[in-house]
Amino acid sequence: MLITPLVWAAPPSNEPIQPIAPVTAINPAMVELGKKLFFDPRLSKSGFISCNSCHNLSLGGTDNIKTSIGHKWNQGPINAPTVLNASLILAQFWDGRAKDLKEQAGGPITNPGEMASSHELAVEVLQSIPGYVIEYQQVFGNDNIDIDGVTTAIAEFEKTLVTPNSRFDKWLMGEKDAISKTELAGYKLFKESGCVGCHNGPAVGGTSYQKMGLVAPYKTTNKAQGRFGVTGEESDRMVFKVPTLRNIELTYPYFHDGGAATLKEAVETMGRIQLGKQFTDEEKTRIVAFLKTLTGDQPSFRLPLLPPSSDKTPRPTPFQ
């Protein structure tokens, strides 16, 4: 059964950023199953790593470290992007190699540096847990768990992870005292400087790919090459998906390599290498003040009670 909330009408606006709309249709039973799977470390080979390990919903949907820690304490090659509002962006991962949330959900399970399992083993584990078999039957109409259903359910849960009702959204909706004069000045500077050329729409980004270092080279020791790794086209080298700026104050450190520890540092770098502009300290302070108004309502729910393992559940040695 689908639940459709009251129709939400977007406010008339000429602004390049729009408010986040509520989720319009979800399958509640599938969302509940997807939530359990999102938090369940048994999808990993070690039994210790869940989706929430790198996309922690209490930390803005990320993990607040430069690059994530995976199987056998492996230091990952890239910064974990936030899962919050990920349904609003054009593709998943920094290089856009997954077309949607469903396709993305299957990737970390088999990545040897992340969950280090296989789709077959993950399904075998879930199939051995009676609680999952029952719930899968209720959602999909059969009791033969497969990876397609698993990733579909995770994606359905992730669609609910939107963060509306930020102070900036309230300002867009007509509540003119929702942001301060300094924050409004920061927004005007954000627009006048050209930041909205990439950071626009409801997600304030996430709808295009751009070269990192458009005006000046971005210096990093990180080996990630962006879209080049997907297409093999030289023109795509160092071209990355533009990240969303929603909840940006919570999702430090910044950039694909986690190279900027603070928002002020990130603003300085973006101004210099993307816009050819040297922001003053006062200008950076104003822009940062505006960016902090983009923090919306964080997902609120009780942590799921995961179904217990059965005696037949495969039990790998931790970190084997």
Secondary structure per residue as TSV (DSSP state, phi and psi in degrees):
chain	resnum	aa	ss	phi	psi
A	1	M	-	360.0	133.5
A	2	L	-	-93.4	141.8
A	3	I	B	-112.6	122.3
A	4	T	-	-115.4	115.5
A	5	P	-	-67.3	176.3
A	6	L	-	-56.3	144.1
A	7	V	-	-62.5	132.1
A	8	W	-	-104.1	122.5
A	9	A	-	-99.9	121.7
A	10	A	-	-65.9	140.3
A	11	P	-	-71.2	146.1
A	12	P	-	-62.9	128.4
A	13	S	-	-159.4	142.2
A	14	N	-	-100.6	8.6
A	15	E	-	-75.0	148.2
A	16	P	S	-73.6	-12.4
A	17	I	S	-112.2	136.8
A	18	Q	-	-116.7	154.6
A	19	P	-	-63.8	154.9
A	20	I	-	-78.3	128.3
A	21	A	-	-85.8	150.2
A	22	P	-	-61.8	159.6
A	23	V	-	-63.0	131.5
A	24	T	-	-92.6	-27.2
A	25	A	-	-156.1	127.4
A	26	I	B	-139.0	160.0
A	27	N	-	-102.4	103.1
A	28	P	H	-57.2	-40.5
A	29	A	H	-66.6	-38.7
A	30	M	H	-69.5	-37.8
A	31	V	H	-60.3	-43.7
A	32	E	H	-64.2	-41.1
A	33	L	H	-64.4	-44.5
A	34	G	H	-62.8	-35.3
A	35	K	H	-63.5	-45.1
A	36	K	H	-59.1	-45.4
A	37	L	H	-64.9	-37.3
A	38	F	H	-60.8	-36.9
A	39	F	H	-94.7	-1.6
A	40	D	-	-91.1	113.7
A	41	P	G	-71.9	-9.1
A	42	R	G	-72.3	-5.6
A	43	L	G	-74.5	-16.1
A	44	S	S	-94.0	158.5
A	45	K	S	-63.1	-39.0
A	46	S	S	-79.0	-21.2
A	47	G	S	79.2	15.5
A	48	F	-	-117.9	-15.6
A	49	I	-	-115.5	125.5
A	50	S	-	-115.1	174.2
A	51	C	H	-56.9	-38.0
A	52	N	H	-69.1	-15.2
A	53	S	H	-61.4	-42.2
A	54	C	H	-99.5	-20.8
A	55	H	S	-120.9	62.0
A	56	N	B	-69.0	120.0
A	57	L	T	-73.7	-7.9
A	58	S	T	-94.9	-1.1
A	59	L	T	-124.6	34.2
A	60	G	T	75.7	18.1
A	61	G	T	82.5	15.9
A	62	T	B	-138.5	-162.1
A	63	D	-	-123.9	-0.3
A	64	N	S	60.9	28.0
A	65	I	S	-127.4	161.0
A	66	K	S	-55.0	-56.4
A	67	T	S	-136.4	145.5
A	68	S	-	-71.9	157.5
A	69	I	B	-98.6	128.3
A	70	G	-	-119.8	-149.4
A	71	H	G	-56.1	136.6
A	72	K	G	55.4	35.6
A	73	W	G	60.2	27.5
A	74	N	-	-64.9	129.7
A	75	Q	B	-83.9	114.7
A	76	G	-	-65.8	166.9
A	77	P	S	-87.6	-6.8
A	78	I	S	-152.6	156.0
A	79	N	-	-70.4	136.8
A	80	A	-	-74.3	117.4
A	81	P	-	-72.1	154.6
A	82	T	-	-67.3	144.8
A	83	V	-	-88.0	-14.1
A	84	L	T	-68.7	132.1
A	85	N	T	64.1	16.5
A	86	A	G	-65.3	-20.8
A	87	S	G	-71.2	-11.6
A	88	L	G	-93.2	-3.0
A	89	I	S	-107.2	164.9
A	90	L	S	-74.2	-25.9
A	91	A	S	-162.6	171.5
A	92	Q	B	-112.4	158.1
A	93	F	S	74.1	156.9
A	94	W	T	-61.0	-31.6
A	95	D	T	-95.5	2.5
A	96	G	-	69.2	23.8
A	97	R	-	-73.6	-15.8
A	98	A	B	-108.6	129.2
A	99	K	S	-74.3	-22.8
A	100	D	S	-157.1	179.4
A	101	L	H	-62.9	-37.4
A	102	K	H	-63.2	-46.3
A	103	E	H	-66.6	-37.4
A	104	Q	H	-64.2	-38.2
A	105	A	H	-60.6	-28.4
A	106	G	H	-82.6	-18.2
A	107	G	H	-65.9	-55.6
A	108	P	H	-60.2	-28.3
A	109	I	H	-58.9	-40.9
A	110	T	H	-97.8	-6.7
A	111	N	-	-69.4	121.8
A	112	P	T	-63.6	-20.4
A	113	G	T	-93.9	-4.1
A	114	E	T	-113.4	-97.9
A	115	M	T	-85.1	-22.9
A	116	A	-	59.1	26.7
A	117	S	-	-103.5	-159.0
A	118	S	-	-137.7	159.7
A	119	H	H	-62.0	-36.2
A	120	E	H	-65.1	-45.4
A	121	L	H	-67.6	-41.7
A	122	A	H	-59.9	-43.2
A	123	V	H	-66.6	-39.4
A	124	E	H	-60.8	-42.4
A	125	V	H	-62.6	-48.8
A	126	L	H	-63.7	-39.6
A	127	Q	H	-65.0	-24.5
A	128	S	T	-83.1	-4.0
A	129	I	-	-105.1	108.6
A	130	P	H	-54.1	-37.9
A	131	G	H	-60.9	-39.2
A	132	Y	H	-71.0	-38.9
A	133	V	H	-60.7	-43.7
A	134	I	H	-63.9	-46.7
A	135	E	H	-68.1	-37.3
A	136	Y	H	-62.8	-40.6
A	137	Q	H	-61.5	-41.7
A	138	Q	H	-65.8	-34.7
A	139	V	H	-84.9	-45.7
A	140	F	H	-107.7	-7.0
A	141	G	S	82.9	8.1
A	142	N	S	-149.4	160.7
A	143	D	S	-106.9	15.2
A	144	N	-	-97.6	94.7
A	145	I	-	-65.2	135.8
A	146	D	-	-136.6	165.6
A	147	I	H	-68.3	-27.0
A	148	D	H	-63.4	-43.7
A	149	G	H	-68.8	-38.6
A	150	V	H	-60.2	-49.4
A	151	T	H	-71.3	-31.7
A	152	T	H	-63.4	-43.6
A	153	A	H	-67.3	-42.8
A	154	I	H	-60.4	-43.6
A	155	A	H	-63.1	-38.6
A	156	E	H	-63.6	-40.1
A	157	F	H	-64.4	-44.4
A	158	E	H	-64.9	-25.9
A	159	K	H	-62.7	-24.5
A	160	T	T	-82.6	-7.7
A	161	L	-	-87.0	53.1
A	162	V	-	-97.8	156.1
A	163	T	-	-126.4	75.5
A	164	P	-	-75.1	-178.9
A	165	N	-	69.9	27.3
A	166	S	-	-68.6	163.6
A	167	R	H	-62.9	-34.1
A	168	F	H	-68.8	-37.6
A	169	D	H	-60.8	-40.6
A	170	K	H	-62.5	-38.3
A	171	W	H	-64.7	-43.4
A	172	L	H	-60.9	-32.8
A	173	M	T	-82.7	2.6
A	174	G	T	111.3	-2.2
A	175	E	-	-86.7	84.5
A	176	K	T	-68.9	-17.0
A	177	D	T	-95.4	12.7
A	178	A	S	-73.4	-23.5
A	179	I	S	-126.6	155.7
A	180	S	-	-83.7	171.7
A	181	K	H	-62.8	-39.0
A	182	T	H	-64.4	-42.5
A	183	E	H	-66.2	-39.3
A	184	L	H	-66.7	-38.9
A	185	A	H	-63.2	-37.2
A	186	G	H	-64.6	-39.5
A	187	Y	H	-65.4	-43.6
A	188	K	H	-61.3	-40.5
A	189	L	H	-67.2	-38.0
A	190	F	H	-57.9	-41.8
A	191	K	H	-73.5	-47.9
A	192	E	H	-64.3	-29.3
A	193	S	T	-80.4	-12.7
A	194	G	T	98.3	5.7
A	195	C	G	-60.0	-32.2
A	196	V	G	-72.5	-8.6
A	197	G	G	-60.7	-31.0
A	198	C	T	-112.2	-33.8
A	199	H	S	-103.5	88.6
A	200	N	-	-143.1	-178.9
A	201	G	T	76.2	-178.0
A	202	P	T	-60.5	-34.8
A	203	A	T	-86.1	-4.4
A	204	V	T	53.2	52.6
A	205	G	S	131.6	-172.2
A	206	G	-	80.1	6.8
A	207	T	S	-115.0	10.2
A	208	S	-	-156.0	167.7
A	209	Y	E	-109.9	141.9
A	210	Q	E	-141.3	150.5
A	211	K	E	-71.8	130.2
A	212	M	T	-82.5	104.9
A	213	G	T	105.9	51.3
A	214	L	S	-69.9	-39.3
A	215	V	S	-101.8	-40.5
A	216	A	S	-134.6	147.1
A	217	P	-	-61.3	143.8
A	218	Y	-	-91.9	119.2
A	219	K	-	-90.5	120.9
A	220	T	-	-154.5	153.0
A	221	T	-	-94.2	-4.4
A	222	N	-	-66.7	138.1
A	223	K	-	-88.2	-5.5
A	224	A	-	-62.5	135.2
A	225	Q	-	-116.7	13.0
A	226	G	B	68.1	-141.2
A	227	R	T	-60.8	-21.1
A	228	F	H	-56.1	-36.7
A	229	G	H	-68.2	-17.6
A	230	V	H	-97.6	-45.4
A	231	T	H	-97.2	-26.6
A	232	G	-	75.6	3.6
A	233	E	-	-84.3	129.5
A	234	E	G	-59.2	-32.2
A	235	S	G	-66.4	-15.3
A	236	D	G	-96.4	3.3
A	237	R	T	-66.6	129.5
A	238	M	T	65.0	22.8
A	239	V	E	-98.6	120.8
A	240	F	E	-123.8	159.5
A	241	K	E	-65.4	133.9
A	242	V	-	-68.4	123.6
A	243	P	-	-74.0	154.8
A	244	T	-	-68.6	146.5
A	245	L	-	-101.7	2.6
A	246	R	T	-62.7	135.0
A	247	N	T	59.5	27.3
A	248	I	G	-63.4	-27.3
A	249	E	G	-66.6	-18.2
A	250	L	G	-95.1	-14.8
A	251	T	S	-107.9	28.5
A	252	Y	-	-66.2	157.6
A	253	P	S	-75.8	171.0
A	254	Y	B	-111.7	161.5
A	255	F	S	80.4	168.7
A	256	H	T	-63.0	-23.6
A	257	D	T	-104.5	4.7
A	258	G	-	63.4	27.6
A	259	G	-	-75.7	-16.2
A	260	A	B	-111.1	119.3
A	261	A	-	-78.7	-27.8
A	262	T	S	-129.1	161.1
A	263	L	H	-63.2	-38.9
A	264	K	H	-62.7	-40.8
A	265	E	H	-65.1	-40.2
A	266	A	H	-64.1	-42.3
A	267	V	H	-63.6	-43.3
A	268	E	H	-59.8	-46.2
A	269	T	H	-65.7	-45.4
A	270	M	H	-62.7	-41.2
A	271	G	I	-60.3	-42.9
A	272	R	I	-73.0	-48.4
A	273	I	I	-91.7	-19.7
A	274	Q	I	-104.3	-33.1
A	275	L	I	-112.8	-12.5
A	276	G	-	67.1	32.9
A	277	K	-	-124.7	135.6
A	278	Q	-	-99.2	101.7
A	279	F	-	-72.0	140.3
A	280	T	-	-75.6	167.3
A	281	D	H	-59.5	-39.8
A	282	E	H	-65.3	-40.7
A	283	E	H	-65.2	-42.6
A	284	K	H	-62.4	-39.5
A	285	T	H	-62.3	-41.2
A	286	R	H	-66.8	-44.6
A	287	I	H	-64.9	-42.6
A	288	V	H	-60.9	-40.6
A	289	A	H	-59.8	-42.3
A	290	F	H	-63.4	-46.0
A	291	L	H	-58.2	-33.4
A	292	K	G	-71.6	-15.7
A	293	T	G	-76.7	-7.8
A	294	L	G	-86.7	1.6
A	295	T	-	-76.9	119.6
A	296	G	-	-105.2	-169.5
A	297	D	-	-65.1	124.9
A	298	Q	-	-80.4	151.4
A	299	P	-	-53.2	133.6
A	300	S	-	-126.3	115.7
A	301	F	-	-165.1	163.0
A	302	R	-	-79.0	141.2
A	303	L	-	-60.7	139.3
A	304	P	-	-71.6	148.8
A	305	L	-	-87.7	106.8
A	306	L	-	-73.1	141.1
A	307	P	-	-64.0	138.3
A	308	P	-	-69.8	150.6
A	309	S	-	-66.9	153.8
A	310	S	-	-97.5	174.2
A	311	D	T	-64.9	-18.8
A	312	K	T	-96.7	0.3
A	313	T	S	-67.4	127.3
A	314	P	-	-57.0	133.8
A	315	R	-	-124.1	89.2
A	316	P	-	-69.2	150.9
A	317	T	-	-64.7	135.7
A	318	P	T	-51.6	127.1
A	319	F	T	61.4	25.0
A	320	Q	-	-71.3	360.0
